Amino acid sequence: MNRRHFITAQKADDRTFRDLLEQIKLGDEIHDKEFDRFLHSEARAYSKTYWTPIAVARRAAELLVEGPQTRILDVGSGAGKFCLIAALTTKAHYTGIEKNSKLVTMAKTMAQRCGLSHVSFICGDALAADWRQWNAYYLFNPFAAAFESNTKSIHAHAIAGDRHTAMVNLAMDKLEQTPSGTKAAIYWGMGDHLPPSWAHDYSEPFGSGSLELWIKR
């Protein structure tokens, strides 16, 4: 491909991407493959298993957001798909925390391309953060697997045994410390029942999984 054809193809791709963003904002039905093709190829390979589907992201945002003042933490944000889709459809602020620096870089690049200023991605351990900085949480079965926390690979590996139990227990402790009225949207569970201080408010099936809303009493 010569330079002229490359530039023409790039402009067409940019137009397609902008059109896609507008469709997402308007609530049009979008197949995940249409969005995922703009992700980095490494991230795209994991989308079907580990990244939140567009329909789930939209619905979770609807359940969690009460207004622009809502601050949502995505625990283990991966390539940032939940935060990106949710931020395109609501005005709340989203923070994704992910251990793998390569995924964080990919997520930041996509946020910039989407023109989103109310999204931030942090490279680190979400379980080391003070969750009281946020008033709502999104969890997509965050402790079932992990991505290597380095820049060379985004290879996923299962979290097993005592380590998994310890991570779930720590998350439960953090949820227990939150004030009344805090919300959590959980897709595909998180490894255990929430503390008794949390009330199950809503459940909706998506594919073979379900999205649940919990509220701290």
N, C-alpha and C positions, 0 to 999 in steps of 0.2 A: 504494500500500500504506500503510495507516495504521500508527501506531506499535505498536499491539498485535500486528498481523499481522507486522510487521517483527521484533519481539522473539521471537515464536513461531517464525518461520522461522530466525532466528539460533540459537536454542536447538536446534532440530532439526539445523541444520548442524553445530553443535558436537558433538552426540551422534554424528552420522554420522562426524565426524572422529575422535573418541575411539574409536569402534568400529573404524575403519580402522586406527588405530595398534595396537590390540590384535591385530588380524588379522595385521599385519606382524610384530609381536613373536612371535606363535605360529607363524609360518612358513607361513601360509595363502597360497594362490596369489592374487595381487592383480594386476589389470590396471593398467598404468601410468596410464591415464586416470583411474582412481579416485583416485590420489594427486595427479596433476598438476592436477586441477581446484581443488585448494586452494592451488596456487602463484599468485603474482601473475600477472595476465593477460599481461604482457609476457614474463615468464619462461616461462609455459606455451607460448607460441608457438614457443619454441626447443627444447622438451623432446624431441621425437622425434629431432632431429638431434644435439643437444649434451649433454643430460643423461643420466646413467647409468640404464639400465633397472633396475627393482627387483630382478629376478632376478640381474642381474650384480652389483649392489651387495651383495646378500646373499652370493653365492658368493665375491666378492673379499674380503669381511670374514672369511669362514670360512678362506680360504687365508692371510690375513695375520696374524690375531689369534692370539696364544699365551696371552693372559691380560689382566687389567686393566692390566698394566704396559706393554702394547704401545701405542706412540705412532705414529699414522699421519698422514702428510702427503698431502693431495689437492692435486696440482699443477694449478692453474687450476680452482678448485672451482665456478665458475659460480654457479648458484642454490643450490648446496649439497646437491643430491639424494643424491649418494653418501654424504656424511658423515651426513646425516639418517637414511637407511635403515640404514646400517651401525651407527650408534649405537643405533638401536632394537632391533637384534638381537644386539649384543655390548656388553661393558663396557669395551672399549679406549677410549683418548682419540683424538679425531679433530680435526685442524686443516686447514681449507681456506684456501688463499691465492688470491685473485682480484684482478685489477687494477681491475675495474669496481665502483665504490663502490655503485652502485645494486643490483647483484646481491648484494653483500655484505650490504647492509641487508635485502634480501629473505630471504637465508639466515638471518640472525640472528633475524629475526621468526619464521620457521618453526621454528627451533630452540627459541625461547621457547615457541611454541605447543605444540610437541611435549613440552615439559617436560624437555629434554635438558640436562644440566649438564656432560657430558663431550664436548662439541663446541664448537669455537671457530672463528670466521671472521675472517680478517685481510685488510684491503684493502692490496694491495701486489704486488710482483713476486716470485713464488716462486723465480725464478732468482737473486734477490739474497739469499735466505735461506741460512742455514747448515743444510743438510739433515741434518747429524749430530745435530741436536736430536731427530730422530725415528728410529725403528728399522724403519720400514716405509713404503712409498710406494704411492700409487695414481695411475695416469696413464691418462687416457682420451684418447689421441691429442692431447695438450695443445698441440701447436705447429702444428696444421693451420689453426686460425683463432683470432682474438682478438676480444674485445669492447672497444669504446671505453672507455677508462679515465676516464669522467666520470659525473656523476650524471644527465645529461640523456637518455642513450640507452643501450640495451644492444645496439645494432646490431652484428652479427657481420661480420667481414671476413676474407678469407683472408690467411694469412701466406705470402709467396712469396719465392723466390730466396735471396739471400745472408742475409737476416734469419732465415729459417726454418732454414737450415743452421747459423747462429751459435747460435741458441737450442738446437737439438738437441745441438750440440757442448758447450755449456755444461752442459746437463743430464747428458751423458755424463761430463763431468769431475766433477760432483758425485757421481754414482753410483760413480765410481772411488775417491772419497775415503772411502766408507763402510766400516765394519768388517765382518769376516766374519760371516755369518749374517743380514745385513740382507736383507729381502724387498721385492720390487716386484711388484705386480699391474698388468698392462698390458692395457688393452682397446683393440682396434683399432690397436695399434702405437703407436710414438712417433717415427717418422721415420727410424730407423736401427737397426742391431743394437746390443745392449748391449755394453759392454766385455768383453774375454775373461775378465776376473776374475769375471764373472757367469755362472752356470750356469742353463740352462733346465730347470725342474723339472716343469712341468705345463701343459697346454693343454686348453681346453674350448670347443667352439663355442657361440655364442649368436647366433641369427639368422644374418645373413650375415657376422658378425665372430667374433672369438675372444677369450677371456680367457686370459692367460698368467701363470704365476708364475715369477719369476726369483729366485735366491738368490745372494748374494755369497759367493764361496768364501774 
